[in-house]
Amino acid sequence: MPRWPVATAVALLMLAACVRSQPFTSIATGAAVSWSGIPNPTNADVIALYVQAPGTTVDTLAPLKFQWANRSPGYDQGSGSITFQVLNQRYPTFFVYFSNIQSNGVSNSYTSNKVIAVSKPIAITPNEPTQGHLSFTNITGQVVVQWTTRDVGTPVAQVGTASGTYTQTAAAVTNTYPRSEMVGPPANSFGYFDPGSLHYATLTGLAPNTQYFYRYGDSALALFSPEYSFTTPPLPAASASVKWLAWADAGQAVADGTNEYDYYDDYDELNSSPYGTDQQAYESAFDTWEIEQASDLGFVTQWDVYFEQYKPIYTLLPVMTLPGNHERDAPATGDRYYPLEKKTDSGGEAGFPYELRLKMPTPTQRSEWYSFNHGPVHFIQTSTEQPFGAGSPQWQFVVNDLQTVDRSVTPWVIVLF
Ligand SMILES: *[C@@H]1O[C@H](CO)[C@@H](O)[C@H](O)[C@H]1NC(C)=O
């Protein structure tokens, strides 16, 4: 049940959430929320989706997403219905009807004194493995599987060359990040709720040019993902041939036409406006590895949405990432701008969620650069968000790396940033 009092008791009020069959995709459940008997509807009333995470209330946590009630015909008569895509974000979710939300801002504008009604919770399976994604290490024949559950449990990834027959079980290492590790708002305030257990398991000794079938989950609970598959690249060699696609700044937006909280947007500027008509775009692309920036900006929910949306690609192809300003920049945390500029673009994340959620073969957790071989190519991935000037640790890494690369094996050297 919600942890705050409903501000006004309205006799005629009825707000019911009922889970429908899946109108969107297999990654999610659609939920239709309907309401009636709202006494004084305004053009800026909002239906918002919340998560029942520990230690959060409507006053301390931003909505997962929201929609203006006026998108439903008849809202001005006090009733309506809107369908949301509801992901498994480890805790039950529920809808809240707010009266007259005037703006998003750097503080939470969705407060309990504006709550008109609260729905029943929508149940989920807390330890269903979600957000699966693959990457390479810097060792040939290794692939890392990462995923998220609520509790640590007994996390494993299993792999084999025949569908349904797993000959290798790799125990996962698990991380999380507490609110106290976040360095500023909204990451340490209304953007934060329990991000869950972030698992990564390394599959080793994989043969080249081979299709593998795998799943990930909890061996004690016997709760696993569906089976996915990937094909390993050829061994690094001058004669090898690989295909890949690189992209940057992909971002994410929710797929159901609702809005996510963005503290940079004023309500009357963007499609979060009660008066606007623009629809947000749902982005996707195909890849063998990538450079990207999730538009997380300090909100746990945006990471959850990002990985669920990209799962069809990320579970098929190892993806190699670098951070951008929205993942990394926070004053006095080692970003390259400070003290010249005090950039707060990560919304207080300072790279910690990025590093734990996208485990790359970096020298240390906080050194977000690395290299690896892929077919005839030696890739060097460098971070523009950390110092790279002469003498810096990143510069030293690149110098050493260039001196040790064997051009007879990988005649191509490609540097990304
Ligand atoms: C390979 O990756 C590991 C982390 O997975 C790192 O500790 C090591 O320094 C990397 N090796 C090189 C040569 O970059």
The ligand as an SDF file (V2000), in Angstrom:
LIG
                    3D

 14 14  0  0  0  0  0  0  0  0999 V2000
   41.5980   -6.0450  -18.9790 C   0  0  0  0  0  0  0  0  0  0  0  0
   40.4300   -5.8380  -18.2160 O   0  0  0  0  0  0  0  0  0  0  0  0
   40.6100   -5.9200  -16.8120 C   0  0  0  0  0  0  0  0  0  0  0  0
   39.2640   -5.7110  -16.1590 C   0  0  0  0  0  0  0  0  0  0  0  0
   38.3330   -6.6090  -16.6590 O   0  0  0  0  0  0  0  0  0  0  0  0
   41.6110   -4.8940  -16.3310 C   0  0  0  0  0  0  0  0  0  0  0  0
   41.8340   -5.0430  -14.9630 O   0  0  0  0  0  0  0  0  0  0  0  0
   42.8940   -5.0220  -17.0960 C   0  0  0  0  0  0  0  0  0  0  0  0
   43.7210   -3.9720  -16.7460 O   0  0  0  0  0  0  0  0  0  0  0  0
   42.6290   -4.9990  -18.5950 C   0  0  0  0  0  0  0  0  0  0  0  0
   43.8820   -5.2430  -19.2830 N   0  0  0  0  0  0  0  0  0  0  0  0
   44.3870   -4.3660  -20.1490 C   0  0  0  0  0  0  0  0  0  0  0  0
   45.6780   -4.7950  -20.8260 C   0  0  0  0  0  0  0  0  0  0  0  0
   43.8740   -3.3080  -20.4160 O   0  0  0  0  0  0  0  0  0  0  0  0
  1  2  1  0
  1 10  1  0
  2  3  1  0
  3  4  1  0
  3  6  1  0
  4  5  1  0
  6  7  1  0
  6  8  1  0
  8  9  1  0
  8 10  1  0
 10 11  1  0
 11 12  1  0
 12 13  1  0
 12 14  2  0
M  END
$$$$
